[in-house]
Amino acid sequence: MKENELVNRFVKDIEWIRRMLLPMDTLAHPLMGIGDWDDAVCVKFVGKTLVASVDGPYTKRLVGKSALVHAATDVVVKGARPLFALDTLIGPKDEIREMVGSLKKQALAMGIPILGGNTLIDDVEPLANITVIGELVVPKPIRDCGAKKGDVIALLGEPIWGEQDERIRIAKKLFGCWFMILENRIRINAAKDVTKGGLISVAYEMQKKSKRKFNIKKELPYPPGRNLDNFILALPLGEYKKIEKIAAENKCGLERIGVVE
């Protein structure tokens, strides 16, 4: 798929939804909501700051690999530690049984319990939606719109590809490294997980919202239109050097791929 087609499909063609739902922010007064149109929402709730995201519909094939992991990245990249998840499942009984088994394995491995949801047994294509709720562990959510002139653009973590065990291993390494970065209070100006539309769509959205140009090198380590599910970061050079050390200690991938102009 060409660059313009990816941007249209995954960014521009759904902007009307934001416009329709924008009045919702006046009802809930979120810290990060429809107006921000970010990976997740952020709200104050009973003395805590919660970050939530819903993702899907996932096909049975992706549920069988890493759907819960993918849903969690939207919460983690904003600076929140997942607390629990909810799922919605539809399909034939045997297919749902397989999906539940896979989600259970992911939940136990990642420490993200699935505490409820809704299930409809029906003779249709098996699909799943997953909602993840987390608690913010940094003072403010890390938005996708805060890139500054001169920032380094980097990819943190390997792509979450492969069979289920491999994807879980990669995700655990990425999450562990990321939370260590946050614990060290390293300043990240903008961050987003590289999902729908790959780097092409994600970088377009970040630079548009940051009102900056992302100068990304032509020779990239991964296909620019493919979902990677690792994190793209924009941060000052000095902060990037701090991340280099943490990533090396955790044996977590880190690629410097450009600069913000």
Secondary structure, 3 states (H helix, E strand, C coil): CCHHHHHHHHCHHHHHHHHHHCCHHHHHCCCECCCCCCCCEEEEECCEEEEEEEEEEEEHHHHCCCHHHHHHHHHHCCCEEEEEEEEEEEECHHHHHHHHHHHHHHHHHHCCCEEEEEEEECCCCCEEEEEEEEEECCCCCCCCCCCCCCCEEEEECCCCCCCHHHHHHHHHHHHHHHHHHHHCCCCCCEEEECCCCHHHHHHHHHHHHHCCCEEECCCCCCCCCCCCCCEEEEECHHHHHHHHHHHHHCCCCEEEEEEEC
